[in-house]
């Protein structure tokens, strides 16, 4: 059954509520933590509940103006990677949290912030559904316009018993014609004005939803018109003309010199505010878990970096202590740790990549390192296994058991038998694959590459993606079982078995469509 889903975005967590399309009665669903697994967990919710419509609470102040929290909500929404087939709406969330706290206070003495967030999301969805019921879109028909004062048509009969002299008639006719011309001109001006206002309002909104970054350098003495042209040329804003109009209408005369890292997901209002305050801002670049090295590069290019600089930086950072055991000539797949990184206009590509490595090194606690050693693995071998585990299953609850299966097969000289490594190998060798399906898997496992762990024994040459810390912890502390096989069923569940016969039976039972 298709569903409505609503979000109440807070500082540390997101409250989620749900309602079925057939019976739209909102109810709290879950509270998501603002962690590095947020995007993955959100995507699973959308898929599990077959969401067709997403409603996001949109905070404003008492004057109805955007706030700092509004910017945060818009930013979080841009990170969630919402599929294009899902309709997204903003819904005013004024006082929903206050209302939720008041309601929970009536029910019991103690309640958690998570309960407040999920109930606030319920009120957001309730308000949205009520508003759409009052004004159904299907019934919103355009109104016909009418213009008063036009001349009667030729077949209109005008009776006048007291005929006027010809000169008088001519005089009245001339006045009538002038009035008509004035009315037509007035109407044309009004229409033009409405169109101009519509264009202006549209042109000062963010150019894109997702946001592409660029560094804008403003030198002393640079005029507003030149700044506007630079912004348009770098594809940060929609229209240079609209930017100039906004600045003049709001009497902004103090645009400051400096280097600014700006995003196309920012409105003209936001950009003008940054430039007028001279606030050289940092931007957040999200590196999600499960990304290949080329995908990370693409994200950094989107954030304003140049590919040649990134390629050069990847060579320079090989001196980092974290990479001391990395075989010469091996690419840095898996080592750029997923997280949200603050990037300023002066942050070089090398500085950012070193920051990612530093972050990874800080995560390597003594417990993780001793656990890896206990499995008789090097750090690089553990990184390779963690990347495979991440691609096989992002849920932390099953990762230790998957780790146990792979480590047992590796130590006993049995091929890992992982399709995700075969897929990586096919992609790495330039094999064009269809969308991730059984067909893509069949092509990949039949392609003989160094990453095809169905055909080859041992670990692949490198990791196949970056990963959550939980995947590496699973390698350091695998489950204590005797499983040798697992399969991901059509229902998204992982099924483990000890023998080939048990595995084949599980495949027959749970893999009908996607595996």
N, C-alpha and C positions, 0 to 999 in steps of 0.2 A: 504494500500500500504506500503511495506517495505521501510525502510529509512536508509540513512547514517546520523550519527550524529557526530559532531566534537566539541572538547572542547579546549578553550584557558584558562588555569588555571593561575589566578593571585593571588596577596596577599590577597585580600578581596573579590573577586568575580570570577565567571567562565563564560566566554562568550560561548554561544552555537549557532551552526549553523546546518542547516539541508538540505538534498537533497533527493529526491525520487530516488529509484533504477531505475525506468523506464525513468526518465528524470533528470539526475544528474546535476542540476544547483543549486549550493549552495546559501543559503540565510540566513541572521541572523534570529534566532528564539527567544532567550530569554537570559537574564543574571541572573545567580543564585548567591545569596549571600552566603558567607562562614559562615553559621549559623548552629545551631544544627538541623535544619530541612533539611539540604542539601541532606542527603542520601535519605530521603523520597521523596523530590521533584524530585531528579534525577531518582529514580525508577519509579515515575509516568510518567516522560517524555519518558523513554524507553518503557513503556507499551503503552502509548497513541499513540506514533508515530511508533510502531512496528519496533523498531530499530534492524537491522541485523548486521550492522558494525559500530563500534565506533572508531573514530580517535582522538587521544590525541596529542596536540602540545607538542613537546619535545625540551626544550631549551638547547642550547649549547653556549659556548663562541666562539670567532673568530677562535680559533684553533680546533674547533669541539669537545672540551672536556666538560664533564658534569660540572655543576655549582651547587651552593647552591639552586638555583631555580629548577634545575633538580631534586634534592632530594625531594623538596617540591611537585613537580608535581607527582613524583612516589608515594610519601606518600598519597597524596590526591586520586590518582587513586586506591590505595589499599583499601581506606576507602569506596569507592563508591559501593562496593558489586555488581560488574558487573556480571550478569548471565553467565554461561558457554556457553550457546548457542549463545552468541554474540561475533563476531570476533573483536578483539582489535588490533589496529595498532598504533605505534608511528610515528609521522610526524614532521620533522624538522620545527620549527616555527621561524627561524631566521628573524628578522626585520618585522614580520607580524604586530605587534602593531604600529611600525613606519609607515609602509605602510598604515595602517588603519587611523591613525591620519592625514596623508597627504591627503588621499582621502576625509575625512570628512571636512578638512579645505577648500578644493575646493568647497564643496557643501554649506556650511554655516559658519557663523562667530563663533557660539557657539555650542559646542557639549559636551556630558557627557562622563565620563569614561566607563559607561555601553555600550554606543554606540561603543566606541573603541574596547572593549572586544568582543562584538558579531560580529563586522565586522572582527576582527582579526581571530576569529574562522571560519568565512566564507573563508578567504584566506587559512587557514590551510587545510580545506576540499577541496578547489579548487586545491591546490597543490597536495594533495593526489590523487584526481580523475584523474588529468592530468598524474601523474606518472604511475598509474595503466593502463591508456589507452595506454601509450607508450610501456609498457612491460606487455601485458596480461599474467597472470600466466598460462593459458591454452596453450600458445604458447612457453613457456620456456622449450624446450626439452633439455635433457642432450646431450652434445657433445661427440662424439666418440673419444677416445684417440688413438694415434698412437705412435709407437716406431721405431725410425730409427736405422739402423745398424744390424738388425737381419739377420741370415743366410737365404739364399733362400730355398724354399721348395724343396722336392725331385723331383718334376716334373718340376722344372725350368731348362731350358737348358742353359748351360754356354759354349760358344764357345771360343776357344783359338787356333789360328792358329800356334802360336809359342810355342810349348810345352816346359815346363821347366823340368829340371832333377827332379827325384823323391825326392831327399833330399831338393831341393829348394821348391818343392810343400809342403813337410811336414812342412818346416819352416814357409811358408806363412799361411798354415792351422793352425798351432799352434798360430801364432800371431792373426789370425782371431778369434780363439776360445777364447783367452784371452780378446780380444776386446768385444766379445759377453758376456762373463762372467761379465766383468766390466760394460757393459751397463745394464745387468740385475740387478746386485748388486746396481748400481747407481739408477735405477728405483725403486728398493725395498726400498732403503734408503729414496728416495724422497717421496714415498707413506707413509712410516712410519713417516717421519717428518711432513707431512701434517696432518696425523691422530693425531699425538701428539699435534700439535699446536691447532687443532680443539678441542681436549679433554681439553687442558689447558684453552682455551678461555671460554669453557662451564663451566668448574669447578670453575672459579673465579666469575661467575655470582651469583646473589642471589639464595639461596636454595629454597625458596618459594616465591610466589607472595604476599600472605596476611601477612605473618610475624608471627613467634612465638618467644617469648622473653625468654631469660635466662640470669642469672647473671654469668659472668665469673670472677673468682678470680685469679689474677696473683700475685704470691709472688715474693719477691726479689730473683734473681738468677735463675728463671725459664727460660729454654731455648726455642728457637723458635719452635722446634719439639714438645715439651710437650704442649705448648700453642696451636699449631695446632691440636694435638690429642684431647685436651680438647674441642676445638671449634667443632670438628667433632662429638665427643661423645655427646655433648649437642645439636646436630643437628642445629647448627648455620650456618655452612658452608658445602659444598658438599664434599670436599676432603682436608684432612690434607696435603697430598703431594703437591697439587696445591697451598695451602697457603704458604708452605715453599718455593716453587719455586718462587712465587710472591715476597716474602720478600727478597730472595737472588738476584733475577734479578733486583730489584729496590734498592738494597743495603740499606735496612732498618735495622739498627743495634741497634735502641734505643727503643724497645718495653718496656713500662713502667709498673711497678707493680701497682696494684689497683683493685678495684671491678667495673666491667663494666656491665651495662644492655644492652645487644645486641639483635639484631633481625635477624631472618633468611631471612628477606626481604632486608638486607644490603648485598652489594657485598664485596668480599675480599678486594678490594681497599678501601672501606669505613671503614671496620673493622680495617685494618692495619693502616689507618690514625688515627683513634681514639686511638688505642693502642700505636702508636708511639708518640703521643702528650700527652698521659697520661690524656686525657680529659674524665673524668667520666661523661658520658652523661645521660641526662634524656630522656625518651621516652614518646610519647603521647599515652594514652590509651583512645579510644573513647567509651563512654557509650551512646548509642543511645536511644531515647525515645521509649516507647512501649515494653521494655524488661522486662521479668520476673526476679525474684531474682536469680533463677538457671541459667538463661542465662547470667546475669551479672557476676555471679561466674565463669562461663565457660570462659568468656572473660578475667577475672583477672588471672585465671589459665594459660591461653594462654600467658599472660604477664609475667609469671614466678612465680606466687604465688602458695602456696601449699594449698590444700583444707582444711586440718585440721587447718591450721593457719587462714584461712578465716572464718571457722565455729566458732573458738574460738573468733575471732575479732568481729563477729556479736553479740556475747553475751556480750562482754566487752563494746560495744558502746551503750548499752541500757541505760546507764547513761546520754546520751546526752540530753540537755534541750529540743530539738525538739521532743523527744519521751516521754515526761513526761505524756501525756494523752493516750499513747498507752496501751491497755489492756495487762495485764501480760500474757506471753506465746504466744503472737501474733507475727508472723514473720514480718520482716521489709519490706515486699513487698510494693513497691511504694515510699519508702523514699530515696533511693539511686539516687540522682538527675542526669539526663543525661547531659553530658558535655564532653569536652576533658580535661583529667587530665594528668599533667606532673608527671612522676614517675621516681625516681632515684634509684640506687642500694640499698640505705639505707632506702628507704621508706617502712615501715612495712605495713602489711595488715590492722592493726588497724588504722594507720595514714591515709591511703588512704580512708578507709570507713568513718572516721571522717571528712575528707576533703569533701566528698560527702554530708554528713549531714550539715556541715557548709555552703556549697554552697547553699543548699536548704533553710536553715534558713535565709541567706542573701537575698534570693529572696522574702521572705514573707514581703512585704511592708505593712505599716499601712492600705493602701487602700484595699489590698487583705484580711487582717485579719478582718477589719471592715465589708467588704462585706460578708465574710463567716459568721460572727456573725449575720448580717442582715438577712441571710437565715435561721437563727436558727440552724446552723450546728456547730459541733465541727471541729477542724482541721483534726482529723482522718477521720471523715465522709466526709469532703471535699476532702481529699486525695483519698478515695475510689471512690467517684464520678468522680474525675478528671481522674483516671486510666481507668474507664469504658468509659468515653468520648474519651480519647486518642485512645483506641482500636476500638471504633465505627467509629471515623473520625479524621484523623490527620490534616485536613484543619482548620486553625484557624477561617475562615469565618463562618463555620456552628457550631462550638463548643458551642457558647452561646445559640443557639436555642436548641441544644441537651441537654444542661445543664438545660434549662427551662423545657423541657419535663420530665426529670428524677426527678428534684426537685418537680415539680407539682405532679407527680405520687407518689413520696415518701411521701410527706406531706398529700396527700389525701388517703393514705393507699391502693394504687393500686400497684400491682407488677410491677417492672421495666421492665420485659419482654425482657431482654437483652440476646442475644445469646452468646455474647463474655464472659459473666460471666459463662454461662453454659459450654462453651468450656474450660474455665480455671478450673472449678470444675472437669470435666471429666479427664483432664490431671493431675490435682492434685491428683486424686484418682487412677491414674495408668491405666486409660482406654486408650487403643491404638486407636487413631483416624486416619482415612485416611487423605490425603492432604486436606487442607482447602477447603471444598466444601459443597454443600447442604447435602451430605451424612454425613459428619462430624458433621454438625449442627444438623441433625436429631438424631444422636446417642447421642450427648451431651444433648439436651433438654429433652430427655427421661430418662437420668440418674439423679436420685434423689440425689443431693448433696446440701450442705449448700450454694453453689454458684449459684444454678439454680434459677435465678430470674424470670423465667417463672412459676415455681411451688411455689415459696415462696415469701412472701411479706416482704419488707424491704431491707436493704442493705446487701451485702455479708459480711462475717466475716472480710475480709481484702481487700486491693487493689488487683488488678490483674496484674499490671505492673507499671513501672515508667511512667513519662509523661512530655510533654512540659509545660512550665510555662503558655502558652496560655490556656491550658485545666483547670488549677486551676483558672486562671483569669475568665474563663467562668462560673465556679461555683460561684465565688464571685460576678459576674455581669452578670447574665443570661439575655436572651432576654425577652422583655415584650410581650408575646403572650399567647394564650390559647391552644396551641397545646398539645395533649396528646399522639400522635403517630408519628413515623417516620420510613421510610424504605430506605435502600440503594439499588438503582436500579442496573440493569445490566450495565448501562452506567456510574456507579460511582457517580451519583448524589444522594443527600439526598432529599427525598420527605416527607413533614410534613402534618399532618391532625389533625382535631379536634375530629372527631367521628370515631367509629369502622367501620362504613359503608364506609366512605371516605378512611380509611386506607386499607380496603379489596380491594376497587376498584383500588387504587394505586399499591397494590401488584400484582393484576391481570394484570395491564397495564405495569409495569416496571420490574417485576421479572419473567423471563421466564427460565433462565438458572442457575443463581448463588444464588438465594434466594427463 
